[in-house]
Amino acid sequence: MVKVKYLPEPGTPDDTETLNHKFSTRRATDVTDEAVLAVLRANPFFQVLDDDKGSKTSTPVPKPASTQLAAVEQEDGTFAITNGADLIKEGLTKEDADAFNALSDEDKVEYVAA
């Protein structure tokens, strides 16, 4: 039997249900189905542990370094994308800023990287 732990993104629920199993950040779940384990090993939000040692058999994908990306109004009335105190991109319209702020954290990271 192999134990699996859920590793959600910040701000998401601590519990989830997938592939007919319930997972939590508070405790590992026993999984015996190799097909389910194969899917979970490929999913960055799950940590599959060896059944006898408790060591990882898959490494979670690192999360983006920042979840502080936001479009904010500057003193001159234009908008800019910032990462905390760091300025990332200037010259956005209010509409662009509103659209950026409506994106998910992952989509914001992709937008800034493009």
Backbone as XML, in Angstrom:
<?xml version="1.0"?>
<chain id="A" units="angstrom">
  <residue number="1" name="MET">
    <atom name="N" x="0.849" y="-1.176" z="0.000"/>
    <atom name="CA" x="0.000" y="0.000" z="0.000"/>
    <atom name="C" x="0.896" y="1.241" z="0.000"/>
  </residue>
  <residue number="2" name="VAL">
    <atom name="N" x="0.539" y="2.223" z="-0.799"/>
    <atom name="CA" x="1.323" y="3.442" z="-0.937"/>
    <atom name="C" x="0.514" y="4.607" z="-0.378"/>
  </residue>
  <residue number="3" name="LYS">
    <atom name="N" x="1.193" y="5.502" z="0.308"/>
    <atom name="CA" x="0.538" y="6.683" z="0.870"/>
    <atom name="C" x="0.723" y="7.859" z="-0.084"/>
  </residue>
  <residue number="4" name="VAL">
    <atom name="N" x="-0.338" y="8.684" z="-0.176"/>
    <atom name="CA" x="-0.329" y="9.849" z="-1.047"/>
    <atom name="C" x="-0.810" y="11.044" z="-0.249"/>
  </residue>
  <residue number="5" name="LYS">
    <atom name="N" x="-0.106" y="12.166" z="-0.389"/>
    <atom name="CA" x="-0.478" y="13.396" z="0.303"/>
    <atom name="C" x="-0.830" y="14.468" z="-0.728"/>
  </residue>
  <residue number="6" name="TYR">
    <atom name="N" x="-1.814" y="15.277" z="-0.404"/>
    <atom name="CA" x="-2.286" y="16.358" z="-1.261"/>
    <atom name="C" x="-1.491" y="17.621" z="-0.962"/>
  </residue>
  <residue number="7" name="LEU">
    <atom name="N" x="-1.024" y="18.319" z="-2.015"/>
    <atom name="CA" x="-0.231" y="19.540" z="-1.885"/>
    <atom name="C" x="-0.901" y="20.660" z="-2.681"/>
  </residue>
  <residue number="8" name="PRO">
    <atom name="N" x="-1.944" y="21.280" z="-2.128"/>
    <atom name="CA" x="-2.686" y="22.291" z="-2.891"/>
    <atom name="C" x="-1.922" y="23.603" z="-3.007"/>
  </residue>
  <residue number="9" name="GLU">
    <atom name="N" x="-2.360" y="24.419" z="-3.949"/>
    <atom name="CA" x="-1.823" y="25.765" z="-4.070"/>
    <atom name="C" x="-2.327" y="26.599" z="-2.902"/>
  </residue>
  <residue number="10" name="PRO">
    <atom name="N" x="-1.587" y="27.648" z="-2.539"/>
    <atom name="CA" x="-2.070" y="28.528" z="-1.472"/>
    <atom name="C" x="-3.442" y="29.109" z="-1.831"/>
  </residue>
  <residue number="11" name="GLY">
    <atom name="N" x="-4.312" y="29.145" z="-0.851"/>
    <atom name="CA" x="-5.636" y="29.715" z="-1.051"/>
    <atom name="C" x="-6.679" y="28.733" z="-1.550"/>
  </residue>
  <residue number="12" name="THR">
    <atom name="N" x="-6.289" y="27.483" z="-1.780"/>
    <atom name="CA" x="-7.259" y="26.478" z="-2.206"/>
    <atom name="C" x="-7.565" y="25.558" z="-1.031"/>
  </residue>
  <residue number="13" name="PRO">
    <atom name="N" x="-8.670" y="24.815" z="-1.087"/>
    <atom name="CA" x="-9.053" y="23.959" z="0.045"/>
    <atom name="C" x="-7.979" y="22.927" z="0.395"/>
  </residue>
  <residue number="14" name="ASP">
    <atom name="N" x="-7.957" y="22.523" z="1.664"/>
    <atom name="CA" x="-6.995" y="21.540" z="2.155"/>
    <atom name="C" x="-7.387" y="20.116" z="1.805"/>
  </residue>
  <residue number="15" name="ASP">
    <atom name="N" x="-8.588" y="19.907" z="1.316"/>
    <atom name="CA" x="-9.071" y="18.569" z="0.981"/>
    <atom name="C" x="-9.565" y="18.550" z="-0.461"/>
  </residue>
  <residue number="16" name="THR">
    <atom name="N" x="-9.419" y="17.393" z="-1.104"/>
    <atom name="CA" x="-9.934" y="17.222" z="-2.460"/>
    <atom name="C" x="-10.319" y="15.765" z="-2.665"/>
  </residue>
  <residue number="17" name="GLU">
    <atom name="N" x="-11.144" y="15.526" z="-3.663"/>
    <atom name="CA" x="-11.523" y="14.161" z="-4.013"/>
    <atom name="C" x="-11.308" y="13.988" z="-5.501"/>
  </residue>
  <residue number="18" name="THR">
    <atom name="N" x="-10.543" y="12.967" z="-5.862"/>
    <atom name="CA" x="-10.285" y="12.661" z="-7.260"/>
    <atom name="C" x="-9.992" y="11.179" z="-7.407"/>
  </residue>
  <residue number="19" name="LEU">
    <atom name="N" x="-10.323" y="10.629" z="-8.552"/>
    <atom name="CA" x="-10.052" y="9.219" z="-8.850"/>
    <atom name="C" x="-10.607" y="8.290" z="-7.772"/>
  </residue>
  <residue number="20" name="ASN">
    <atom name="N" x="-11.775" y="8.632" z="-7.249"/>
    <atom name="CA" x="-12.464" y="7.845" z="-6.213"/>
    <atom name="C" x="-11.691" y="7.743" z="-4.902"/>
  </residue>
  <residue number="21" name="HIS">
    <atom name="N" x="-10.865" y="8.736" z="-4.610"/>
    <atom name="CA" x="-10.120" y="8.792" z="-3.349"/>
    <atom name="C" x="-10.243" y="10.197" z="-2.771"/>
  </residue>
  <residue number="22" name="LYS">
    <atom name="N" x="-10.232" y="10.289" z="-1.452"/>
    <atom name="CA" x="-10.226" y="11.582" z="-0.766"/>
    <atom name="C" x="-8.809" y="11.840" z="-0.277"/>
  </residue>
  <residue number="23" name="PHE">
    <atom name="N" x="-8.308" y="13.071" z="-0.520"/>
    <atom name="CA" x="-6.957" y="13.443" z="-0.133"/>
    <atom name="C" x="-6.993" y="14.694" z="0.727"/>
  </residue>
  <residue number="24" name="SER">
    <atom name="N" x="-5.989" y="14.834" z="1.584"/>
    <atom name="CA" x="-5.932" y="15.956" z="2.515"/>
    <atom name="C" x="-4.486" y="16.372" z="2.737"/>
  </residue>
  <residue number="25" name="THR">
    <atom name="N" x="-4.316" y="17.614" z="3.152"/>
    <atom name="CA" x="-2.983" y="18.080" z="3.543"/>
    <atom name="C" x="-2.634" y="17.603" z="4.941"/>
  </residue>
  <residue number="26" name="ARG">
    <atom name="N" x="-3.636" y="17.201" z="5.717"/>
    <atom name="CA" x="-3.423" y="16.838" z="7.119"/>
    <atom name="C" x="-2.981" y="15.392" z="7.317"/>
  </residue>
  <residue number="27" name="ARG">
    <atom name="N" x="-3.272" y="14.537" z="6.345"/>
    <atom name="CA" x="-2.904" y="13.127" z="6.504"/>
    <atom name="C" x="-2.726" y="12.509" z="5.118"/>
  </residue>
  <residue number="28" name="ALA">
    <atom name="N" x="-1.896" y="11.474" z="5.063"/>
    <atom name="CA" x="-1.686" y="10.752" z="3.812"/>
    <atom name="C" x="-2.815" y="9.742" z="3.614"/>
  </residue>
  <residue number="29" name="THR">
    <atom name="N" x="-3.154" y="9.493" z="2.370"/>
    <atom name="CA" x="-4.209" y="8.552" z="2.007"/>
    <atom name="C" x="-3.579" y="7.295" z="1.424"/>
  </residue>
  <residue number="30" name="ASP">
    <atom name="N" x="-4.070" y="6.125" z="1.834"/>
    <atom name="CA" x="-3.584" y="4.856" z="1.302"/>
    <atom name="C" x="-4.190" y="4.610" z="-0.079"/>
  </residue>
  <residue number="31" name="VAL">
    <atom name="N" x="-3.326" y="4.285" z="-1.056"/>
    <atom name="CA" x="-3.774" y="3.988" z="-2.414"/>
    <atom name="C" x="-3.103" y="2.690" z="-2.853"/>
  </residue>
  <residue number="32" name="THR">
    <atom name="N" x="-3.884" y="1.764" z="-3.397"/>
    <atom name="CA" x="-3.336" y="0.484" z="-3.849"/>
    <atom name="C" x="-3.384" y="0.325" z="-5.367"/>
  </residue>
  <residue number="33" name="ASP">
    <atom name="N" x="-4.217" y="1.081" z="-6.041"/>
    <atom name="CA" x="-4.397" y="0.958" z="-7.485"/>
    <atom name="C" x="-3.215" y="1.601" z="-8.223"/>
  </residue>
  <residue number="34" name="GLU">
    <atom name="N" x="-2.449" y="0.787" z="-8.970"/>
    <atom name="CA" x="-1.268" y="1.287" z="-9.679"/>
    <atom name="C" x="-1.625" y="2.314" z="-10.751"/>
  </residue>
  <residue number="35" name="ALA">
    <atom name="N" x="-2.783" y="2.177" z="-11.385"/>
    <atom name="CA" x="-3.199" y="3.150" z="-12.396"/>
    <atom name="C" x="-3.440" y="4.518" z="-11.758"/>
  </residue>
  <residue number="36" name="VAL">
    <atom name="N" x="-4.073" y="4.532" z="-10.598"/>
    <atom name="CA" x="-4.301" y="5.783" z="-9.865"/>
    <atom name="C" x="-2.962" y="6.372" z="-9.434"/>
  </residue>
  <residue number="37" name="LEU">
    <atom name="N" x="-2.070" y="5.532" z="-8.931"/>
    <atom name="CA" x="-0.750" y="6.009" z="-8.502"/>
    <atom name="C" x="0.025" y="6.617" z="-9.669"/>
  </residue>
  <residue number="38" name="ALA">
    <atom name="N" x="-0.083" y="6.029" z="-10.847"/>
    <atom name="CA" x="0.615" y="6.568" z="-12.015"/>
    <atom name="C" x="0.116" y="7.971" z="-12.351"/>
  </residue>
  <residue number="39" name="VAL">
    <atom name="N" x="-1.192" y="8.169" z="-12.265"/>
    <atom name="CA" x="-1.765" y="9.496" z="-12.530"/>
    <atom name="C" x="-1.301" y="10.488" z="-11.470"/>
  </residue>
  <residue number="40" name="LEU">
    <atom name="N" x="-1.332" y="10.084" z="-10.212"/>
    <atom name="CA" x="-0.955" y="10.987" z="-9.122"/>
    <atom name="C" x="0.529" y="11.332" z="-9.154"/>
  </residue>
  <residue number="41" name="ARG">
    <atom name="N" x="1.370" y="10.385" z="-9.572"/>
    <atom name="CA" x="2.813" y="10.673" z="-9.672"/>
    <atom name="C" x="3.090" y="11.775" z="-10.695"/>
  </residue>
  <residue number="42" name="ALA">
    <atom name="N" x="2.255" y="11.869" z="-11.711"/>
    <atom name="CA" x="2.432" y="12.881" z="-12.748"/>
    <atom name="C" x="1.782" y="14.210" z="-12.386"/>
  </residue>
  <residue number="43" name="ASN">
    <atom name="N" x="1.062" y="14.262" z="-11.278"/>
    <atom name="CA" x="0.341" y="15.466" z="-10.872"/>
    <atom name="C" x="1.154" y="16.221" z="-9.823"/>
  </residue>
  <residue number="44" name="PRO">
    <atom name="N" x="1.500" y="17.486" z="-10.083"/>
    <atom name="CA" x="2.341" y="18.232" z="-9.144"/>
    <atom name="C" x="1.675" y="18.545" z="-7.806"/>
  </residue>
  <residue number="45" name="PHE">
    <atom name="N" x="0.367" y="18.300" z="-7.697"/>
    <atom name="CA" x="-0.339" y="18.612" z="-6.461"/>
    <atom name="C" x="-0.480" y="17.408" z="-5.537"/>
  </residue>
  <residue number="46" name="PHE">
    <atom name="N" x="0.230" y="16.328" z="-5.864"/>
    <atom name="CA" x="0.219" y="15.135" z="-5.020"/>
    <atom name="C" x="1.641" y="14.651" z="-4.793"/>
  </residue>
  <residue number="47" name="GLN">
    <atom name="N" x="1.876" y="14.147" z="-3.603"/>
    <atom name="CA" x="3.165" y="13.583" z="-3.235"/>
    <atom name="C" x="2.937" y="12.102" z="-2.939"/>
  </residue>
  <residue number="48" name="VAL">
    <atom name="N" x="3.543" y="11.241" z="-3.748"/>
    <atom name="CA" x="3.410" y="9.798" z="-3.571"/>
    <atom name="C" x="4.601" y="9.334" z="-2.743"/>
  </residue>
  <residue number="49" name="LEU">
    <atom name="N" x="4.310" y="8.628" z="-1.639"/>
    <atom name="CA" x="5.347" y="8.188" z="-0.705"/>
    <atom name="C" x="5.578" y="6.692" z="-0.842"/>
  </residue>
  <residue number="50" name="ASP">
    <atom name="N" x="6.842" y="6.254" z="-0.645"/>
    <atom name="CA" x="7.131" y="4.815" z="-0.616"/>
    <atom name="C" x="6.373" y="4.194" z="0.537"/>
  </residue>
  <residue number="51" name="ASP">
    <atom name="N" x="5.838" y="2.990" z="0.339"/>
    <atom name="CA" x="5.026" y="2.364" z="1.387"/>
    <atom name="C" x="5.830" y="1.968" z="2.613"/>
  </residue>
  <residue number="52" name="ASP">
    <atom name="N" x="7.106" y="1.624" z="2.468"/>
    <atom name="CA" x="7.847" y="1.160" z="3.638"/>
    <atom name="C" x="8.737" y="2.220" z="4.269"/>
  </residue>
  <residue number="53" name="LYS">
    <atom name="N" x="9.144" y="3.225" z="3.519"/>
    <atom name="CA" x="10.073" y="4.215" z="4.058"/>
    <atom name="C" x="9.444" y="5.583" z="4.289"/>
  </residue>
  <residue number="54" name="GLY">
    <atom name="N" x="8.368" y="5.875" z="3.594"/>
    <atom name="CA" x="7.749" y="7.188" z="3.715"/>
    <atom name="C" x="8.491" y="8.261" z="2.943"/>
  </residue>
  <residue number="55" name="SER">
    <atom name="N" x="9.427" y="7.848" z="2.069"/>
    <atom name="CA" x="10.154" y="8.842" z="1.287"/>
    <atom name="C" x="9.422" y="9.105" z="-0.019"/>
  </residue>
  <residue number="56" name="LYS">
    <atom name="N" x="9.705" y="10.233" z="-0.612"/>
    <atom name="CA" x="9.021" y="10.633" z="-1.826"/>
    <atom name="C" x="9.441" y="9.763" z="-3.005"/>
  </residue>
  <residue number="57" name="THR">
    <atom name="N" x="8.482" y="9.431" z="-3.865"/>
    <atom name="CA" x="8.791" y="8.790" z="-5.132"/>
    <atom name="C" x="8.539" y="9.754" z="-6.281"/>
  </residue>
  <residue number="58" name="SER">
    <atom name="N" x="7.973" y="10.889" z="-5.994"/>
    <atom name="CA" x="7.824" y="11.934" z="-6.995"/>
    <atom name="C" x="8.046" y="13.269" z="-6.309"/>
  </residue>
  <residue number="59" name="THR">
    <atom name="N" x="8.586" y="14.194" z="-7.056"/>
    <atom name="CA" x="8.882" y="15.504" z="-6.505"/>
    <atom name="C" x="7.851" y="16.495" z="-7.010"/>
  </residue>
  <residue number="60" name="PRO">
    <atom name="N" x="7.233" y="17.261" z="-6.125"/>
    <atom name="CA" x="6.267" y="18.254" z="-6.582"/>
    <atom name="C" x="6.944" y="19.303" z="-7.460"/>
  </residue>
  <residue number="61" name="VAL">
    <atom name="N" x="6.223" y="19.770" z="-8.462"/>
    <atom name="CA" x="6.721" y="20.841" z="-9.302"/>
    <atom name="C" x="6.709" y="22.116" z="-8.480"/>
  </residue>
  <residue number="62" name="PRO">
    <atom name="N" x="7.806" y="22.889" z="-8.494"/>
    <atom name="CA" x="7.806" y="24.119" z="-7.708"/>
    <atom name="C" x="6.726" y="25.077" z="-8.188"/>
  </residue>
  <residue number="63" name="LYS">
    <atom name="N" x="6.144" y="25.769" z="-7.268"/>
    <atom name="CA" x="5.115" y="26.747" z="-7.594"/>
    <atom name="C" x="5.796" y="28.037" z="-8.035"/>
  </residue>
  <residue number="64" name="PRO">
    <atom name="N" x="5.097" y="28.862" z="-8.793"/>
    <atom name="CA" x="5.695" y="30.130" z="-9.180"/>
    <atom name="C" x="6.166" y="30.894" z="-7.950"/>
  </residue>
  <residue number="65" name="ALA">
    <atom name="N" x="7.262" y="31.608" z="-8.111"/>
    <atom name="CA" x="7.876" y="32.293" z="-6.981"/>
    <atom name="C" x="6.964" y="33.350" z="-6.377"/>
  </residue>
  <residue number="66" name="SER">
    <atom name="N" x="6.052" y="33.868" z="-7.172"/>
    <atom name="CA" x="5.245" y="34.961" z="-6.662"/>
    <atom name="C" x="3.768" y="34.753" z="-6.937"/>
  </residue>
  <residue number="67" name="THR">
    <atom name="N" x="2.977" y="35.116" z="-5.963"/>
    <atom name="CA" x="1.537" y="35.185" z="-6.173"/>
    <atom name="C" x="1.089" y="36.614" z="-5.891"/>
  </residue>
  <residue number="68" name="GLN">
    <atom name="N" x="2.037" y="37.550" z="-5.946"/>
    <atom name="CA" x="1.743" y="38.950" z="-5.653"/>
    <atom name="C" x="1.602" y="39.789" z="-6.919"/>
  </residue>
  <residue number="69" name="LEU">
    <atom name="N" x="1.512" y="39.168" z="-8.084"/>
    <atom name="CA" x="1.374" y="39.927" z="-9.318"/>
    <atom name="C" x="0.028" y="40.636" z="-9.337"/>
  </residue>
  <residue number="70" name="ALA">
    <atom name="N" x="0.064" y="41.931" z="-9.647"/>
    <atom name="CA" x="-1.168" y="42.718" z="-9.706"/>
    <atom name="C" x="-0.949" y="43.924" z="-10.605"/>
  </residue>
  <residue number="71" name="ALA">
    <atom name="N" x="-2.019" y="44.356" z="-11.236"/>
    <atom name="CA" x="-1.990" y="45.595" z="-12.003"/>
    <atom name="C" x="-2.507" y="46.702" z="-11.090"/>
  </residue>
  <residue number="72" name="VAL">
    <atom name="N" x="-1.700" y="47.733" z="-10.917"/>
    <atom name="CA" x="-2.044" y="48.819" z="-9.996"/>
    <atom name="C" x="-1.941" y="50.163" z="-10.706"/>
  </residue>
  <residue number="73" name="GLU">
    <atom name="N" x="-2.705" y="51.127" z="-10.188"/>
    <atom name="CA" x="-2.671" y="52.471" z="-10.757"/>
    <atom name="C" x="-1.440" y="53.209" z="-10.255"/>
  </residue>
  <residue number="74" name="GLN">
    <atom name="N" x="-0.786" y="53.917" z="-11.184"/>
    <atom name="CA" x="0.382" y="54.714" z="-10.827"/>
    <atom name="C" x="-0.027" y="56.161" z="-10.607"/>
  </residue>
  <residue number="75" name="GLU">
    <atom name="N" x="0.909" y="56.957" z="-10.127"/>
    <atom name="CA" x="0.626" y="58.363" z="-9.814"/>
    <atom name="C" x="0.146" y="59.149" z="-11.026"/>
  </residue>
  <residue number="76" name="ASP">
    <atom name="N" x="0.623" y="58.798" z="-12.230"/>
    <atom name="CA" x="0.245" y="59.547" z="-13.430"/>
    <atom name="C" x="-1.080" y="59.087" z="-14.041"/>
  </residue>
  <residue number="77" name="GLY">
    <atom name="N" x="-1.778" y="58.160" z="-13.379"/>
    <atom name="CA" x="-3.071" y="57.702" z="-13.863"/>
    <atom name="C" x="-3.008" y="56.495" z="-14.778"/>
  </residue>
  <residue number="78" name="THR">
    <atom name="N" x="-1.811" y="56.090" z="-15.184"/>
    <atom name="CA" x="-1.683" y="54.864" z="-15.969"/>
    <atom name="C" x="-1.594" y="53.677" z="-15.020"/>
  </residue>
  <residue number="79" name="PHE">
    <atom name="N" x="-1.582" y="52.490" z="-15.586"/>
    <atom name="CA" x="-1.525" y="51.277" z="-14.778"/>
    <atom name="C" x="-0.266" y="50.499" z="-15.112"/>
  </residue>
  <residue number="80" name="ALA">
    <atom name="N" x="0.201" y="49.730" z="-14.139"/>
    <atom name="CA" x="1.402" y="48.920" z="-14.326"/>
    <atom name="C" x="1.231" y="47.599" z="-13.595"/>
  </residue>
  <residue number="81" name="ILE">
    <atom name="N" x="1.921" y="46.580" z="-14.097"/>
    <atom name="CA" x="1.939" y="45.286" z="-13.417"/>
    <atom name="C" x="3.113" y="45.296" z="-12.452"/>
  </residue>
  <residue number="82" name="THR">
    <atom name="N" x="2.829" y="44.928" z="-11.215"/>
    <atom name="CA" x="3.874" y="44.873" z="-10.197"/>
    <atom name="C" x="3.921" y="43.486" z="-9.572"/>
  </residue>
  <residue number="83" name="ASN">
    <atom name="N" x="5.068" y="43.184" z="-9.019"/>
    <atom name="CA" x="5.261" y="41.963" z="-8.241"/>
    <atom name="C" x="5.714" y="42.444" z="-6.873"/>
  </residue>
  <residue number="84" name="GLY">
    <atom name="N" x="4.761" y="42.645" z="-5.986"/>
    <atom name="CA" x="5.089" y="43.272" z="-4.709"/>
    <atom name="C" x="5.506" y="44.705" z="-4.982"/>
  </residue>
  <residue number="85" name="ALA">
    <atom name="N" x="6.734" y="45.062" z="-4.625"/>
    <atom name="CA" x="7.243" y="46.414" z="-4.856"/>
    <atom name="C" x="7.954" y="46.546" z="-6.202"/>
  </residue>
  <residue number="86" name="ASP">
    <atom name="N" x="8.191" y="45.440" z="-6.905"/>
    <atom name="CA" x="8.919" y="45.467" z="-8.176"/>
    <atom name="C" x="7.988" y="45.791" z="-9.333"/>
  </residue>
  <residue number="87" name="LEU">
    <atom name="N" x="8.407" y="46.722" z="-10.184"/>
    <atom name="CA" x="7.654" y="47.098" z="-11.374"/>
    <atom name="C" x="7.989" y="46.114" z="-12.491"/>
  </residue>
  <residue number="88" name="ILE">
    <atom name="N" x="6.969" y="45.505" z="-13.092"/>
    <atom name="CA" x="7.175" y="44.506" z="-14.137"/>
    <atom name="C" x="6.885" y="45.076" z="-15.521"/>
  </residue>
  <residue number="89" name="LYS">
    <atom name="N" x="5.743" y="45.763" z="-15.688"/>
    <atom name="CA" x="5.356" y="46.297" z="-16.990"/>
    <atom name="C" x="4.518" y="47.546" z="-16.788"/>
  </residue>
  <residue number="90" name="GLU">
    <atom name="N" x="4.845" y="48.602" z="-17.543"/>
    <atom name="CA" x="4.121" y="49.867" z="-17.434"/>
    <atom name="C" x="3.241" y="50.095" z="-18.659"/>
  </residue>
  <residue number="91" name="GLY">
    <atom name="N" x="2.397" y="51.121" z="-18.567"/>
    <atom name="CA" x="1.636" y="51.591" z="-19.712"/>
    <atom name="C" x="0.349" y="50.850" z="-20.011"/>
  </residue>
  <residue number="92" name="LEU">
    <atom name="N" x="-0.238" y="50.206" z="-19.040"/>
    <atom name="CA" x="-1.500" y="49.505" z="-19.255"/>
    <atom name="C" x="-2.666" y="50.483" z="-19.138"/>
  </residue>
  <residue number="93" name="THR">
    <atom name="N" x="-3.732" y="50.195" z="-19.873"/>
    <atom name="CA" x="-4.970" y="50.953" z="-19.705"/>
    <atom name="C" x="-5.728" y="50.373" z="-18.514"/>
  </residue>
  <residue number="94" name="LYS">
    <atom name="N" x="-6.756" y="51.073" z="-18.068"/>
    <atom name="CA" x="-7.572" y="50.563" z="-16.964"/>
    <atom name="C" x="-8.216" y="49.236" z="-17.351"/>
  </residue>
  <residue number="95" name="GLU">
    <atom name="N" x="-8.666" y="49.134" z="-18.600"/>
    <atom name="CA" x="-9.288" y="47.892" z="-19.070"/>
    <atom name="C" x="-8.291" y="46.735" z="-19.034"/>
  </residue>
  <residue number="96" name="ASP">
    <atom name="N" x="-7.050" y="47.003" z="-19.495"/>
    <atom name="CA" x="-6.014" y="45.967" z="-19.450"/>
    <atom name="C" x="-5.718" y="45.559" z="-18.009"/>
  </residue>
  <residue number="97" name="ALA">
    <atom name="N" x="-5.650" y="46.548" z="-17.126"/>
    <atom name="CA" x="-5.361" y="46.266" z="-15.716"/>
    <atom name="C" x="-6.475" y="45.435" z="-15.086"/>
  </residue>
  <residue number="98" name="ASP">
    <atom name="N" x="-7.722" y="45.791" z="-15.369"/>
    <atom name="CA" x="-8.848" y="45.018" z="-14.830"/>
    <atom name="C" x="-8.831" y="43.585" z="-15.352"/>
  </residue>
  <residue number="99" name="ALA">
    <atom name="N" x="-8.531" y="43.429" z="-16.641"/>
    <atom name="CA" x="-8.471" y="42.085" z="-17.230"/>
    <atom name="C" x="-7.331" y="41.279" z="-16.608"/>
  </residue>
  <residue number="100" name="PHE">
    <atom name="N" x="-6.182" y="41.913" z="-16.398"/>
    <atom name="CA" x="-5.048" y="41.216" z="-15.785"/>
    <atom name="C" x="-5.391" y="40.768" z="-14.371"/>
  </residue>
  <residue number="101" name="ASN">
    <atom name="N" x="-5.993" y="41.649" z="-13.593"/>
    <atom name="CA" x="-6.330" y="41.308" z="-12.207"/>
    <atom name="C" x="-7.386" y="40.211" z="-12.113"/>
  </residue>
  <residue number="102" name="ALA">
    <atom name="N" x="-8.167" y="40.013" z="-13.168"/>
    <atom name="CA" x="-9.177" y="38.957" z="-13.172"/>
    <atom name="C" x="-8.578" y="37.583" z="-13.482"/>
  </residue>
  <residue number="103" name="LEU">
    <atom name="N" x="-7.334" y="37.549" z="-13.954"/>
    <atom name="CA" x="-6.682" y="36.280" z="-14.284"/>
    <atom name="C" x="-6.347" y="35.486" z="-13.027"/>
  </residue>
  <residue number="104" name="SER">
    <atom name="N" x="-6.210" y="34.180" z="-13.193"/>
    <atom name="CA" x="-5.728" y="33.337" z="-12.091"/>
    <atom name="C" x="-4.241" y="33.621" z="-11.883"/>
  </residue>
  <residue number="105" name="ASP">
    <atom name="N" x="-3.699" y="33.222" z="-10.738"/>
    <atom name="CA" x="-2.279" y="33.433" z="-10.462"/>
    <atom name="C" x="-1.408" y="32.776" z="-11.531"/>
  </residue>
  <residue number="106" name="GLU">
    <atom name="N" x="-1.777" y="31.566" z="-11.965"/>
    <atom name="CA" x="-1.000" y="30.864" z="-12.987"/>
    <atom name="C" x="-1.025" y="31.625" z="-14.303"/>
  </residue>
  <residue number="107" name="ASP">
    <atom name="N" x="-2.197" y="32.141" z="-14.691"/>
    <atom name="CA" x="-2.310" y="32.890" z="-15.933"/>
    <atom name="C" x="-1.540" y="34.205" z="-15.858"/>
  </residue>
  <residue number="108" name="LYS">
    <atom name="N" x="-1.516" y="34.830" z="-14.685"/>
    <atom name="CA" x="-0.730" y="36.055" z="-14.518"/>
    <atom name="C" x="0.750" y="35.773" z="-14.749"/>
  </residue>
  <residue number="109" name="VAL">
    <atom name="N" x="1.243" y="34.674" z="-14.191"/>
    <atom name="CA" x="2.653" y="34.309" z="-14.365"/>
    <atom name="C" x="2.946" y="34.073" z="-15.841"/>
  </residue>
  <residue number="110" name="GLU">
    <atom name="N" x="2.055" y="33.354" z="-16.543"/>
    <atom name="CA" x="2.241" y="33.104" z="-17.974"/>
    <atom name="C" x="2.225" y="34.407" z="-18.763"/>
  </residue>
  <residue number="111" name="TYR">
    <atom name="N" x="1.320" y="35.315" z="-18.439"/>
    <atom name="CA" x="1.220" y="36.589" z="-19.145"/>
    <atom name="C" x="2.506" y="37.390" z="-18.990"/>
  </residue>
  <residue number="112" name="VAL">
    <atom name="N" x="3.017" y="37.454" z="-17.781"/>
    <atom name="CA" x="4.240" y="38.216" z="-17.518"/>
    <atom name="C" x="5.437" y="37.568" z="-18.212"/>
  </residue>
  <residue number="113" name="ALA">
    <atom name="N" x="5.460" y="36.242" z="-18.276"/>
    <atom name="CA" x="6.580" y="35.533" z="-18.895"/>
    <atom name="C" x="6.593" y="35.694" z="-20.414"/>
  </residue>
  <residue number="114" name="ALA">
    <atom name="N" x="5.430" y="35.970" z="-21.017"/>
    <atom name="CA" x="5.345" y="36.065" z="-22.487"/>
    <atom name="C" x="5.967" y="37.332" z="-23.011"/>
  </residue>
</chain>
